Amino acid sequence: MRALLLALPEKGKRMWSAQDVARDQVRRQANGLDVAAVAEKVAEAAVRERETAEQLRGNGSFYEFEMDRERLAAIWLAKHAEWQRVRDLMIAAGWSVYEPEQDAQGSVWAREREERLAGALAAQAASGERQGEEADELRAEVRLSAAPSRLIQTVASRAGLRPSQVLAQLAEQIVVAEDGTVSVPPFTPSW
C-alpha cells in the first residue's frame, strides 16, 4: 500500500521527491544490514545510477515499472547518495548493523515524509468530502414572473437576506405528501 501512496499526486505534482523515495526505501532495506552488506548496496546503486543515466541519454529501454526515465534516473542517483550516507554513518559511528531508529537524520526525514503523507491523505479526504457534498447540492437559475419576484425580494429585504437565500430556505421547507402534492408550511426566513 505504501508504494501506491507514494505515487498519489498532490495538486498536480508528485507527493514525494526522488530523494524521499530513495531515503524511505534505503531506510527500510538497510535495517539490520552490516557494513559489508551496505557497501554492496552502495556498489549496486552506483551501477544502477550509471545504467539509468546511460539509458536516459541513449533512449535505452527500461525494464522496470512504467516510470518516466528522468524520475527513475533521479531515484537511482538519490539511492546511491543515501546508501553512501548510511555506509559513512555506520563507519563513523562504529555500528555493526544499521538500525533506523539510531539514525537521527534519517529519522527526521522519515517523520517529515509521514507528516506530508498524513497531510496529503487528510487533504484528499477533505476534497472527497467536499465533492460528495457538492454532488448533493443543486444549483439552479430561477426566473420568476414579476409578482412572485417582488414578493421574494420584499421578504429577502425584510430578513436581511439575498433573494437566492430566501429561495434556498424555502426549498429546505418543502414537504412532499404521499400523493405527490408539494407544500411549504409557514416559516420565517432568517440568518
Residue pairs with C-beta under 8 A, 6 or more apart in sequence:
2 24
5 15
5 117
5 121
6 15
6 16
6 21
6 24
7 14
7 15
8 15
8 120
8 124
9 15
10 120
10 123
14 71
15 116
15 117
15 120
16 24
16 113
16 116
17 78
18 71
18 74
18 75
18 77
18 78
19 78
19 82
20 109
20 113
21 75
21 78
22 75
22 78
22 79
22 81
22 82
23 78
23 82
23 106
23 109
23 110
23 113
24 110
24 113
25 79
26 41
26 79
26 82
26 83
26 86
27 100
27 103
27 106
27 110
28 100
29 41
30 38
30 41
30 83
30 86
30 98
30 100
31 98
31 99
31 100
32 97
32 98
32 99
33 41
33 97
33 98
34 96
34 97
34 98
35 87
35 90
35 91
35 95
35 96
38 83
38 86
38 87
38 90
38 98
39 87
41 83
42 80
42 83
42 84
42 87
45 76
45 79
45 80
45 83
46 80
48 76
48 79
48 80
49 73
49 76
49 77
49 79
49 80
51 76
52 62
52 69
52 72
52 73
52 76
53 73
53 76
53 77
54 60
55 61
55 62
55 69
55 73
56 69
56 70
56 73
62 69
62 72
64 72
85 105
86 98
86 103
86 106
89 95
89 103
89 105
90 98
93 102
95 102
100 106
100 107
100 110
101 107
142 167
144 152
149 163
152 163
152 166
152 167
153 163
155 166
155 189
156 162
156 163
156 165
156 166
156 189
159 166
159 188
159 189
159 190
159 191
160 191
161 169
161 189
161 191
165 189
166 189
169 187
169 189
169 190
170 184
170 189
173 184
173 185
173 187
174 182
174 183
174 184
175 182
175 183
175 184
175 185
176 182
177 183
